[in-house]
Amino acid sequence: MLLRGLRWGLAGVLVAWTVIRLLGLDRGWPLVPLFAFTPVVAALALLLALLAAIRRRWLFALIAGACAAVLAIGMAPRVIPNRAPADAPGVRLRVLAANVAGDTAAAPDVVALARRLRVDVLSAVELPPALVRAYDEAGIGELLPQRSLRPLPGFAGTGLYARVPLQAAPGPQGTRFAISAAAAVAPSAAPVAFLAVHVPAPTGPDDTRRWRDDMRALPSTGPTGQLRVLAGDFNATLDHGELRRLLGRGYRDAAEQAGSGLRATWPTNRSPLPALVTIDHVLADRRVRVASARTVAIPGSDHRGVLAELVLPRG
């Protein structure tokens, strides 16, 4: 009797999880942080379906299998590439979104990484003033001489470093963390507004409300007007309704477009355990094509970064 109750309790959880994910109803705490683990739940549903089938618990196997299938369909676009072809017309720009965790000791290694990856625009979040000085001492000015920075103590600062000219632009107001913004003007390309995004983690009821408000404060984009790219730590995965609604306001996730959208970016400081969730993103205006995207280790950080090669329309 106990096992039967447990089995149907699990079935109820799986069905509820699937419905909430399908309808984007993951609102409030603790649903928001829990739904970051939807890929794990999908794998668990599949495993339970297989075990139930082996034991001939056909109804439970059908329910768990259906939940696994629906969740998998929702995640399928993340592994189906929709990249721009190698000969796609436009101007290519390599963008690195990096939560640098305020680590001054790692500054020379981060600068060396940006040089090795041939980064054109670096979006750095968790950027305190001391780290700005450390990057300057490590020679970032020679590699990425253009900058638009909002360094703040602790983990609230952000900044944009670039190889291409930057023009200062206003960012969203009233967000918990600073959001640096600038228009990049690459030769022969249409100008594109970059935002270095850091959204607070939804670790409690109040933080979850602030997470929602700051996600909604991020600007929309559309078929006309200035191009936009949002890059940084969103503390949100593609299984969160808020992030999908943001994408619906004119963006595409670069990793999803490249077929690498299931590669987790946090936490990376629990070796040998793997990262669990994908919360770092490059979100590109739908008028921008994605040639490639992958995660990269960021020295001194508990996050992996996202390196995306974007194809900007010509200006």
N, C-alpha and C positions, 0 to 999 in steps of 0.2 A: 504493500500500500504506500509506504514511504517513497519507494523508488518510482512508483507511478505518479505520485504527486510531484516529485522532483522533475520527472520527465515532462509533464504537462506545464509545470511552472516555467521550465526552459523554453518550451514551445511558445508560451505566452510572451516571454521576454523577446524572443526572436521575431515574432510577428509584430510586436509593438515597435521594436527597433527599426524594422524594415519599413513600416508605415510612416514613422516619424522621419526617417531618412528620405523616403520617397517624396513626402510632402513638404520637406524643409521646416518641420515643426520643432527643431532642436533649439528651443529658446529658454533662456534662464539657466541658472545653476541648479543641479550639477549636470544637466543634459549637455551643455556646450562642451565642457572638457571631456566628457565621456565619449561624445561622438567623434572625437579625433581618432578613436581606435576602431572605427567601422571596418577597415580591412581585416583587423584581427577577428572581429565578430563574424565577418563573412567566412573566413577560413574555419572558424569554430563551427559555424552552422553546417558547412560542408562535411566536416569531420563527424559531427553528430548524425547527419543524415546517413553517412556510410555505415557507421556503427549500428544505427537503428535498422538499416536494411539487412545487415549481417544477422541481426537478432530477430528479423522478421517483424519488426514493429513498423508496419507499413505506413500507417497514418502519420506517425511522428516523423518517419523518414521523408514522407511527401511534404509535410509542413516545413521541416528544416531545410530540405533540398530546395523548395520554392523560395524560401527566404535567402538562401545562399545565391540562387540564380538571380534574383532581383537585385541584390546588393552588388553582385559581380557585373551585371549589366550597367549599373550606375558607375562603376569604376572602369569599365572597359575602355572609354575614350582616353584614359591616362596611359594606356599601353599600345594604342593604335596611332602610329605617327601620322601627322598631317603637316610635315615640314615643307618649307619652301624648297623647290628644286635648286640644284647647284648653280644653274644659270638664271635664276630668278632676277629680274631687273630691280635695281634699287641700290641703296648705299648701305653697306654692312657696318654694324656697330656691335662690339662685344661688351656686354654688361655683366658685372658681377655684383650680386646682392649678398652682403656678408654681415652677419651679426658678429662683430669683432670682440664682444664681451669685455670691452674696456681694458684689454691686456696690453700694457705698455711694453712688457718684456718681449712680446711677440711682434712688435712693430717692424723690425727689419725683415722678419720672415713673411709678414703680410705684404710688404712692399715688394719683396722678391717674388712672391706668388703672383702679384698683379703684373709684374714684368714678364714672368714666364708664360702667363696666360694671355699676354698681349691685350690687356683690358683697356677699353676706351673710356668706360664710365664705371666708377666704383661707388656703390651705395653702401655706406658703412653706418650701422646702427649700434647703439650702446657705445657712444663716442664721447668720452669726457675730455675736458681741456688738456689734461696731461697726455692723453693719447695723440691729440693733434700735434703737440710739441714733439712727441716721440716719432710720429710719422715724418715730420719735417726733418728731424735729425737723421732719419733713415733714408732720406733722399726722395720722398714722394713727389716733391715739387719738380724734380727733373723728369719724372716719369709721367705724372698727371698734374700739370701745372695749373689747371683751372680748378676752381673750388667754389662751393657754396655750402657753408658749414653753420650748424647750430649746436656747438658742443655745450653740454651741460654736465654738472657733477653726477656721479653715479651712472645709471644706465639710461638716462633720459635724452641724451644728445644723439644727433644724427648728422650725416654730412655726405656731400657729393664731391668726388674728385673726378677730373676728366682730362682726357688728352685733347678733346675738341673744345672750342670756345663755349663758355657758359654765360648766360644772361640771367641775373637774379630775377626770381619770380616769387610771389607770395604763396605760402602753403596754407593748409587748413588751419583755422584758429580754434582754440579751446580744447585741443587734444591733450591727453595726459603727457605724452612724450612729444618732443619737438619733431617736426617733419620738415626736413630741408627740401627746397624746391628750386629748380632752375631750368631754363630752356637751353638745350644743347643745340648748337648750330654746326652740324657736320658739313663739310664741303659738298656741294651739289645736292644735299638732302633737305627735305622739309624740316623746319624746326620741330623739336619734340620736347615737351615738358617732362622732366624727370622728377619724381618724388622719392626721397629716402624714407620709407615707411617703417614705423615701429608701433604696433598696437599692443596694449597691455594684455598680459595673460589672464584668462578667465578663471582665476584660482578661487573665487568665492562669489557670493551673490552680488556684492557691490562692484567687484572687479569685472564680473560678467556683464553687468549693465554698462560699465564704462567701455568694455571691449566692444559691445554692440554699438554704442554711440560713436566711438572713434572709427569703427568700420564704416558707419553710415556717413561720417564726415568726409571720407575720401571722395575726391571729385569724380564725376561721371565724364564720359567722353562720347562722341557721336560720329556720324558719318561726315560731318563738316567741322571746321574749326581746327584748333591746334591739336596735334597728336599728343598722347600722354603715355608714359610708362611708369608704373608703380613698382618699386623694387625694395624688398626688405623682409622683415620678420613680422608676419601678420598674426602669429599665434592662432592660425586657423588653417584647416585643411579643406580640400575640395569636398569633403563630406559635411561641411558646415553650411547650412542654408545661407548665412550672412555672406560668406565668401562667394557662393554661387550667385547670390543676388547682386553682389558687386560686379562679378563677371558679366551679368546681364545688363549692366550699365555701360557696356561698350568695350570690354576687355576679353583677352584670352590668356590662359595660363601657359607660359612658355614651355614648362616641362611637360604639360599635357600635350601640347602641340608636337613636341619632339618625341613623344612616346615614353618619357621617363618620369611620368607623374606619380608613380608609386614609390620612388626612391626617397626614403625617409631622411630628414635633415636634423632631427633632434630626438633625444640627447646623444651626444657623441663622446661623452666623458665617462662611460660606464664599461670600458673595455674589460672582457672581450664580448660583451653583449652588444647587439646591433642597435642602431637608432630605431625609434618606434613610430614617429609621426612626421608628416611633411608639412611644416608650418612656415617655411621660407619660400618666397615666390618672386618671380618676375612676371608681372601682369602687363601685357602689351596691348596697346590700342588695336582694335580689329583691322585697322588699315595698315598695320605693321605685320609683316610675315616673320615667322620664326624659322631660322635655318638649322639651329641646333640648340640643345640645352642639356646640361648635366650638373650633378652636384659635385662639389669639390671640398676637400678638407680645409678649414680655416685655422691657421696656427693660433693656439691660445684660446680657442673658443669651444663651447659645447654644442655649437651648431655647424652643420655643413652649409656652405654657400651654394648659390645657384648661378652658374655661368651660362648666359644665353647669348647667342649670336642672332641679332635682329636684322631684318632687311627693311630699311626705311624707304618710303616712296621718295622719288626725286623732287626737289623743290623747283 
